[in-house]
Amino acid sequence: MRYSLTILIGFCLLISCTQKKEANEKPHVVATTGMLYDAVLNIGQDKVTAEAIMGPGVDPHLYKATQGDLAKFNKADLIVFNGILLEGKMSDILTKLGRQKPVVAAAESIPKSMLKSAVGYEDAFDPHVWFDVKRWKYVVQSINDALVQLDSANQEFFDRNTENYLKKLDSLDTYVKELIAEIPEDQRILVTAHDAFVYFGNAYGMRVEGLQGISTVADFGLKDIAEIIDLIIENNIKAIFIETSVSEKSINAVVTGCKEKGHDVKIGGALYSDAMGEFGTKEGTYIGMFKKNVETIVEALK
Ligand code: ZN
């Protein structure tokens, strides 16, 4: 009797496993930002399904998960987020989900020695790691590792895609360096709405000044504006930049302030800082978005 019961239970388990696999054949990955989502697509290709929580123009520092997002998280086999407190308002929910399913803070795979501390925050690091290709490659690798863990049968496929994608990232890195070299050395100063470009400046040799600091949670002050205006006038900077996911208010105040002091500074364009362009367009991919940013910067400052 006991023997046949064991067989029966074993049989039921087998059935339920098979059914589960059929109902959800490909692993489903949910990424918080567009940049992470794009990396998942490049590695997983047709062997995964994926979706992003935050689309174009969405500020990850301020974003709170909606009921719809919670449903997406619940459906996911793997959740990929940036970490280093980028998604500050989603930390609790991501921690909770981490007890139920694989949840990966991809940017936290970068060695601590390569992270910059966040000015104004105790014991915190700058989360904007995607604007240095070298640092972003760690993120891509950690997504690969997570996918392999989830679906080891496709390891070779994921590894090969990752290798190819990392080569494309190396080409991007070279392209960015070549383009930045077109800006006269004394004009390599990047003024933006918030401090999203510290790693970019560090990697590609530009001084960066953000009006709002590392997170958009803290507001900018009049003192910051006055300092930036002086810097622009002293260095005869031609252009400064708004960002697609941040209010233009501070940058407009700087333009007006410069004008009042007799210096005409232009808005050089809108940069994709913490969010990419529309999915399905060139700027809706990491590589396309990065190129577009650098082209915008170089066009305005050279
Ligand atoms: Zn930011």
Residues whose N, C-alpha, C, O or C-beta is under 5 A from the ligand:
A	BS01	ZN	A196 I214 D274
